[in-house]
Amino acid sequence: MQSQNPFLDQMAKAMSDAAGAADGVRKEAETVMRSQLQRLLSDMDLVSRDEFETVRAMAETARNENDALRDKIAELEAKIEK
């Protein structure tokens, strides 16, 4: 036959309550940190990956066009010198 110990029951209840409170604090801290990080990133005026890739493709196209024009100019200058 086991007897109930009120002190141990109260300690177990207090520990359960403390664990629940700690979990609530952890979740609240995560939420605050996440919102602060999102605000910080939005203030940094960063571009999205899609925007970066679009501008990169445009720069590559422009570079290829410049190379082609440079070659054409060199060809025309060679014809003029003859």
CORWO-V703404 format. One record per backbone hydrogen bond with DSSP energy under -0.5 kcal/mol. CO is the residue of the C=O (numbers start at 0). NH is the residue of the N-H. E is the energy in kcal/mol with one decimal. If there is no record, write none. Layout:
BEGIN
co = <CO:CO>
nh = <NH:NH>
e = <E:E>
END
This chain:
BEGIN
co = <3:4:5:6:7:8:9:10:11:12:13:14:15:16:17:18:19:20:21:22:23:24:25:26:27:28:29:30:31:32:33:34:35:36:37:38:39:40:41:47:48:49:50:51:52:53:54:55:56:57:58:59:60:61:62:63:64:65:66:67:68:69:70:71:72:73:74:75:76:77>
nh = <5:8:9:10:11:12:13:14:15:16:17:18:19:20:21:22:23:24:25:26:27:28:29:30:31:32:33:34:35:36:37:38:39:40:41:42:43:45:44:51:52:53:54:55:56:57:58:59:60:61:62:63:64:65:66:67:68:69:70:71:72:73:74:75:76:77:78:79:80:81>
e = <-0.7:-2.2:-2.4:-2.3:-2.5:-2.3:-2.6:-2.5:-2.2:-2.5:-2.5:-2.4:-2.2:-2.4:-2.6:-2.1:-2.0:-2.4:-2.4:-2.4:-2.3:-2.6:-2.4:-2.1:-2.4:-2.7:-2.5:-2.2:-2.3:-2.4:-2.4:-2.2:-2.5:-2.6:-2.2:-1.9:-0.9:-0.7:-0.9:-2.3:-2.6:-2.2:-2.3:-2.4:-2.3:-2.1:-2.4:-2.2:-2.3:-2.5:-2.4:-2.2:-2.3:-2.5:-2.3:-2.2:-2.5:-2.5:-2.2:-2.2:-2.7:-2.3:-2.2:-2.5:-2.7:-1.9:-1.8:-2.1:-2.0:-0.9>
END
